[in-house]
Amino acid sequence: MQVLLILIFSLASFAGEVTLGYTNSYNLILKSNSCKEILEDHQNICDWKSLLEKDFISPKIDESFCQERGADKFRTIVSSCLPKFTKKNHKRKIFKDGANCWGTAMSFKSLSKKPRFIWSKEMIYWMNSPICRKLENFEEKRPGDIINVYGPEYFFGDDSKTKGDHFWDALYPNRLLKSPVTTGYTGYHNFLHSETYLSKRLTFGKDSPNKLDRFNFNKLNEVYGRARTKKCQENGDLSPHFREYLNNPRDLEVGGCKYFTTIHRCEDFTDFFSKLELNKEQKQLLIDINTLKDIQERLFPLLMDQETIISKSKIEKMVIKADSASSLALEQLATKNLNKIDEMLNTLKFFTAQGIRKTLELADLIEPTEAL
């Protein structure tokens, strides 16, 4: 009787657990001892694709998609529902450092045409802009939402500024506080990671800008930095305690969550700006931004194709254009009383331009101007 109870408990513990696999043609395989869960996940991936690709109509995923693979073993193969980018790039070897977690998540919102490097301050700005909003706990999460991970901040004595810090200084002078410690835990949260939420079990993303970290489907319970405590997971009541303004250091574990996640829902950038009544100057800003996005898109093959070569003359022209655009945008961002639309457009221009330079730096094609 005791053995039987242990067996029943063991089966219950693993009921519905989904594992991931891949076919030789890079289709995604979802495996479980429950058809229900893998069919839900399959449907959610289809719904995500219909969000990204307007001409794709999400099919109804029914029991016919569930294949029996032995006693209490089932699988479904996700093929036509894989978004074009994931189908082409997930699990593939990457040859250069570059796109990071934030750049991957936001590329699906058309911040860029392909994933690039995004700075933490850039990501924080957009999460708190009119384009994105944090979901309340009562709201249902949808495929395509963004899961943001926060954890304790550690300072290692390096106070050199990144491009994100220069942007912060221009737009929010004196917002960032100096570290209260020379090295170690500061008493504040750090923005660690973001991934695209797909279902109660799955996400899609890239762990870091390192070339060893690939574009992958991941299990939600294994997302980098995600807390194991239920109250700290996707909790709309929680907000990071950043090192800024009048915030004092504190012990993050007292009455709160040292690590936690929130869910944000962001509009597509192209759709958002297309709905605004822009003046002549703002329309030109958008044209300039799209030109920079086109340059960034042409650099993406550096990551995925070892044979990609860009001539020195083209690199020089890209850098000159990027540096000029970012400088002009930063000057505008330092202007007092900038309206919100101009602020957002110049922020997008600054970071899109800086993204070009950063991509070339991480690909070892020009000298680095900041630490990774």
C-alpha positions as CSV (number, residue, x, y, z in Angstrom):
1,M,0.0,0.0,0.0
2,Q,2.8,2.4,0.9
3,V,4.6,1.7,-2.4
4,L,1.3,2.3,-4.3
5,L,0.9,5.7,-2.6
6,I,4.5,6.7,-3.4
7,L,3.9,5.7,-7.1
8,I,0.7,7.7,-7.3
9,F,2.3,10.8,-5.7
10,S,5.3,10.5,-8.1
11,L,3.0,10.4,-11.1
12,A,1.0,13.4,-9.9
13,S,4.2,15.4,-9.4
14,F,5.1,15.0,-13.0
15,A,1.6,15.2,-14.5
16,G,1.6,17.7,-17.3
17,E,5.3,18.5,-17.2
18,V,6.3,19.6,-20.7
19,T,9.8,18.9,-22.1
20,L,11.2,20.3,-25.3
21,G,12.8,18.7,-28.3
22,Y,13.6,19.5,-31.9
23,T,13.4,17.8,-35.3
24,N,16.2,17.8,-37.8
25,S,14.5,20.6,-39.7
26,Y,14.3,22.7,-36.4
27,N,10.6,22.2,-35.7
28,L,9.7,22.4,-32.0
29,I,8.6,19.2,-30.3
30,L,6.6,19.5,-27.1
31,K,6.4,16.3,-25.0
32,S,4.4,15.3,-22.0
33,N,2.3,12.6,-20.3
34,S,-0.7,14.9,-20.9
35,C,-2.1,15.9,-24.3
36,K,-4.0,18.9,-22.8
37,E,-0.9,20.9,-21.8
38,I,1.1,20.4,-24.9
39,L,-1.9,21.3,-27.1
40,E,-2.5,24.4,-25.1
41,D,1.2,25.4,-25.6
42,H,1.0,24.6,-29.3
43,Q,-2.1,26.8,-29.6
44,N,-0.4,29.7,-27.7
45,I,2.6,29.6,-30.1
46,C,0.2,29.7,-33.0
47,D,-1.5,32.7,-31.4
48,W,1.9,34.4,-30.9
49,K,2.7,34.0,-34.6
50,S,-0.7,35.5,-35.6
51,L,0.2,38.5,-33.4
52,L,3.6,38.9,-35.2
53,E,2.6,38.1,-38.7
54,K,-0.6,39.8,-39.8
55,D,-1.2,37.5,-42.7
56,F,-1.1,34.3,-40.6
57,I,-4.4,33.0,-39.3
58,S,-4.0,30.9,-36.1
59,P,-5.4,27.4,-36.7
60,K,-7.4,25.5,-34.1
61,I,-5.1,23.0,-32.4
62,D,-7.2,20.0,-31.5
63,E,-6.6,16.4,-30.4
64,S,-5.5,15.4,-33.9
65,F,-2.2,17.2,-33.3
66,C,-1.4,15.0,-30.3
67,Q,0.7,11.9,-31.1
68,E,0.9,9.0,-28.8
69,R,4.4,7.8,-28.2
70,G,4.0,4.9,-25.8
71,A,2.2,4.4,-22.5
72,D,1.3,7.9,-21.1
73,K,3.7,9.6,-23.5
74,F,2.5,12.2,-26.0
75,R,4.0,14.8,-28.3
76,T,3.0,17.5,-30.7
77,I,5.2,19.0,-33.4
78,V,5.1,22.8,-33.8
79,S,6.0,23.6,-37.4
80,S,3.7,26.0,-39.4
81,C,3.0,28.0,-36.2
82,L,6.7,28.9,-35.6
83,P,7.2,32.6,-36.3
84,K,9.6,33.1,-39.2
85,F,12.4,34.4,-37.0
86,T,12.2,31.5,-34.5
87,K,12.0,28.9,-37.3
88,K,15.1,30.3,-39.0
89,N,17.2,31.0,-35.9
90,H,16.2,29.1,-32.8
91,K,18.8,26.6,-31.6
92,R,21.3,27.7,-34.3
93,K,24.9,28.4,-33.6
94,I,25.8,32.1,-33.1
95,F,29.2,33.4,-34.2
96,K,29.4,36.8,-32.6
97,D,28.4,38.4,-29.4
98,G,25.6,40.9,-29.9
99,A,21.8,40.6,-29.4
100,N,20.8,40.2,-25.8
101,C,17.7,39.2,-23.9
102,W,16.1,42.7,-24.0
103,G,16.9,43.1,-27.7
104,T,15.4,39.8,-28.5
105,A,12.1,40.4,-26.6
106,M,11.7,43.9,-28.0
107,S,12.4,42.9,-31.6
108,F,9.1,41.1,-31.5
109,K,7.6,44.5,-30.8
110,S,9.3,46.1,-33.8
111,L,11.6,48.2,-31.7
112,S,14.2,46.8,-34.2
113,K,13.7,44.6,-37.3
114,K,16.1,42.0,-35.9
115,P,17.3,41.4,-32.3
116,R,20.2,43.7,-31.3
117,F,21.9,44.8,-28.0
118,I,19.6,46.8,-25.7
119,W,20.8,48.6,-22.6
120,S,19.0,48.2,-19.3
121,K,18.2,51.9,-19.1
122,E,16.7,51.7,-22.6
123,M,14.5,48.7,-21.6
124,I,13.5,50.5,-18.3
125,Y,12.5,53.6,-20.3
126,W,10.2,51.6,-22.7
127,M,8.6,49.6,-19.9
128,N,7.5,52.8,-18.4
129,S,6.5,54.6,-21.6
130,P,3.0,54.8,-23.2
131,I,3.9,51.9,-25.4
132,C,4.1,49.4,-22.5
133,R,2.2,48.8,-19.3
134,K,2.6,46.4,-16.4
135,L,-0.2,43.9,-16.1
136,E,-2.3,43.7,-12.9
137,N,-2.6,40.4,-11.1
138,F,-6.2,39.9,-12.2
139,E,-5.3,40.3,-15.9
140,E,-4.8,37.2,-18.1
141,K,-1.4,36.8,-19.5
142,R,-1.2,36.4,-23.3
143,P,1.4,35.0,-25.7
144,G,3.7,37.9,-26.7
145,D,3.7,39.6,-23.2
146,I,7.1,40.3,-21.7
147,I,8.3,38.7,-18.5
148,N,10.8,40.9,-16.7
149,V,13.2,39.5,-14.0
150,Y,14.7,41.6,-11.2
151,G,17.2,40.6,-8.6
152,P,19.7,42.1,-6.1
153,E,22.2,44.6,-7.5
154,Y,25.9,44.0,-6.9
155,F,28.6,46.7,-7.5
156,F,32.1,45.8,-8.3
157,G,33.8,49.2,-8.2
158,D,33.5,50.0,-11.8
159,D,31.8,53.4,-12.2
160,S,32.4,53.9,-15.9
161,K,29.3,55.0,-17.7
162,T,27.5,53.1,-20.5
163,K,25.5,54.6,-23.4
164,G,22.4,53.9,-21.3
165,D,23.8,56.0,-18.4
166,H,24.6,58.9,-20.8
167,F,21.0,58.7,-22.0
168,W,19.8,58.7,-18.3
169,D,22.0,61.8,-17.5
170,A,20.6,63.7,-20.5
171,L,16.9,62.9,-19.9
172,Y,16.9,62.5,-16.1
173,P,19.8,64.6,-14.6
174,N,20.8,63.3,-11.1
175,R,18.4,60.4,-11.2
176,L,21.0,57.7,-10.7
177,L,22.5,57.5,-7.3
178,K,26.1,56.6,-6.6
179,S,26.7,53.1,-5.2
180,P,26.6,53.1,-1.3
181,V,29.3,50.4,-1.3
182,T,32.7,50.1,-2.9
183,T,32.0,46.5,-3.8
184,G,29.2,43.9,-3.2
185,Y,25.5,44.1,-2.6
186,T,24.1,47.7,-2.8
187,G,20.7,47.3,-1.2
188,Y,18.9,47.8,-4.5
189,H,17.3,45.8,-7.3
190,N,18.9,45.2,-10.7
191,F,17.1,44.6,-13.9
192,L,18.4,41.1,-14.8
193,H,16.6,39.7,-17.8
194,S,13.5,39.6,-20.0
195,E,11.9,36.9,-22.2
196,T,8.7,36.6,-24.3
197,Y,5.9,34.9,-22.4
198,L,4.2,32.2,-24.4
199,S,2.2,30.1,-21.9
200,K,2.1,28.9,-18.3
201,R,5.0,26.6,-19.2
202,L,7.0,28.3,-22.1
203,T,8.9,31.4,-23.0
204,F,11.2,32.4,-25.9
205,G,14.4,34.4,-25.6
206,K,18.2,34.6,-25.4
207,D,20.0,34.6,-22.0
208,S,22.7,37.1,-22.7
209,P,24.7,38.9,-25.5
210,N,27.2,36.1,-25.4
211,K,27.5,34.1,-28.6
212,L,27.3,30.9,-26.6
213,D,23.7,31.8,-25.6
214,R,21.3,30.9,-28.5
215,F,17.8,31.9,-29.4
216,N,15.7,29.3,-27.6
217,F,12.3,28.2,-26.4
218,N,12.6,27.8,-22.7
219,K,10.6,26.3,-19.8
220,L,9.1,29.1,-17.8
221,N,10.2,27.6,-14.5
222,E,13.8,27.6,-15.7
223,V,13.9,31.2,-16.8
224,Y,17.1,32.9,-15.7
225,G,16.7,34.7,-12.3
226,R,13.0,33.8,-11.9
227,A,12.1,33.4,-8.3
228,R,10.9,30.0,-7.1
229,T,8.6,31.5,-4.5
230,K,5.0,31.8,-5.9
231,K,4.3,35.2,-4.5
232,C,7.3,36.6,-6.4
233,Q,6.4,35.3,-9.8
234,E,4.7,37.5,-12.3
235,N,3.4,39.7,-9.5
236,G,1.9,43.1,-10.6
237,D,2.0,44.4,-7.1
238,L,5.8,44.3,-7.0
239,S,8.1,47.0,-8.4
240,P,11.9,47.1,-8.4
241,H,13.7,49.2,-5.8
242,F,16.2,50.8,-8.1
243,R,19.3,52.9,-7.0
244,E,17.7,56.3,-8.0
245,Y,16.2,59.5,-6.7
246,L,15.5,59.4,-2.9
247,N,15.5,55.6,-2.5
248,N,17.6,54.4,0.4
249,P,19.3,50.9,0.5
250,R,17.4,48.2,2.1
251,D,17.4,44.5,2.8
252,L,15.3,43.2,-0.2
253,E,14.3,40.0,1.6
254,V,12.6,41.7,4.5
255,G,8.9,41.7,3.7
256,G,9.4,41.4,0.0
257,C,11.1,39.5,-2.9
258,K,14.8,39.5,-3.5
259,Y,14.2,38.0,-6.9
260,F,10.8,38.5,-8.7
261,T,9.2,38.9,-12.1
262,T,6.5,41.2,-13.6
263,I,4.6,40.9,-16.8
264,H,4.4,43.9,-19.3
265,R,2.3,44.2,-22.4
266,C,3.8,46.3,-25.1
267,E,2.3,47.6,-28.4
268,D,4.0,47.1,-31.7
269,F,6.3,50.2,-32.2
270,T,5.4,50.6,-35.8
271,D,1.6,50.4,-35.1
272,F,1.9,52.8,-32.1
273,F,3.6,55.6,-34.0
274,S,1.5,55.1,-37.1
275,K,-1.6,56.0,-35.0
276,L,-0.2,59.3,-33.8
277,E,-0.7,62.6,-35.5
278,L,2.9,63.6,-36.2
279,N,4.1,67.0,-37.3
280,K,6.6,67.4,-40.2
281,E,9.7,67.2,-37.9
282,Q,8.4,64.1,-36.1
283,K,7.7,62.4,-39.4
284,Q,11.2,63.1,-40.5
285,L,12.5,61.7,-37.2
286,L,10.6,58.5,-37.9
287,I,12.1,58.3,-41.4
288,D,15.6,58.7,-39.9
289,I,14.9,56.0,-37.4
290,N,13.7,53.6,-40.0
291,T,16.9,54.2,-42.0
292,L,19.0,53.4,-39.0
293,K,16.8,50.3,-38.4
294,D,17.6,49.1,-42.0
295,I,21.3,49.5,-41.3
296,Q,20.9,47.4,-38.1
297,E,19.0,44.7,-39.9
298,R,21.8,44.4,-42.5
299,L,24.2,43.8,-39.6
300,F,22.3,40.9,-38.1
301,P,23.9,38.2,-40.4
302,L,27.2,38.9,-38.5
303,L,25.7,36.8,-35.7
304,M,24.3,33.9,-37.7
305,D,26.6,33.6,-40.7
306,Q,30.3,33.1,-40.3
307,E,30.9,34.1,-43.9
308,T,29.4,37.6,-43.6
309,I,32.0,40.2,-44.5
310,I,31.5,44.0,-44.4
311,S,34.1,46.3,-46.0
312,K,36.0,48.8,-44.0
313,S,34.6,51.7,-46.0
314,K,31.0,50.5,-45.3
315,I,31.8,50.2,-41.6
316,E,33.2,53.7,-41.5
317,K,30.1,55.1,-43.1
318,M,27.8,53.3,-40.7
319,V,29.8,54.5,-37.7
320,I,29.8,58.1,-38.9
321,K,26.0,58.0,-39.6
322,A,25.3,56.3,-36.2
323,D,27.5,58.7,-34.2
324,S,26.0,61.8,-35.8
325,A,22.4,60.5,-35.3
326,S,23.0,59.6,-31.7
327,S,24.7,62.9,-30.9
328,L,21.8,64.9,-32.3
329,A,19.3,62.8,-30.5
330,L,21.1,63.2,-27.2
331,E,21.2,66.9,-27.6
332,Q,17.5,67.0,-28.1
333,L,16.9,64.7,-25.1
334,A,18.8,67.2,-22.9
335,T,16.5,70.0,-23.9
336,K,14.0,71.1,-21.3
337,N,10.3,70.7,-21.8
338,L,10.5,68.2,-24.6
339,N,7.0,66.9,-25.4
340,K,6.5,63.1,-24.9
341,I,6.3,62.2,-28.6
342,D,9.5,64.0,-29.3
343,E,11.1,62.5,-26.3
344,M,10.1,58.9,-27.4
345,L,11.2,59.5,-31.0
346,N,14.6,60.9,-30.0
347,T,15.1,58.1,-27.5
348,L,14.4,55.5,-30.2
349,K,16.7,57.4,-32.6
350,F,19.5,57.6,-30.0
351,F,19.5,53.9,-29.1
352,T,18.9,52.6,-32.6
353,A,22.0,54.6,-33.7
354,Q,24.0,53.4,-30.7
355,G,22.8,49.9,-31.4
356,I,24.6,50.0,-34.8
357,R,27.9,51.0,-33.1
358,K,27.4,48.4,-30.4
359,T,26.8,45.6,-32.9
360,L,30.1,46.5,-34.7
361,E,31.9,46.7,-31.4
362,L,30.7,43.3,-30.3
363,A,31.5,41.8,-33.7
364,D,35.1,43.0,-33.1
365,L,35.0,45.2,-36.2
366,I,35.6,48.5,-34.4
367,E,37.2,49.4,-31.0
368,P,34.8,49.1,-28.0
369,T,33.7,52.2,-26.2
370,E,32.2,50.6,-23.1
371,A,32.3,47.3,-21.2
372,L,29.9,44.6,-22.1
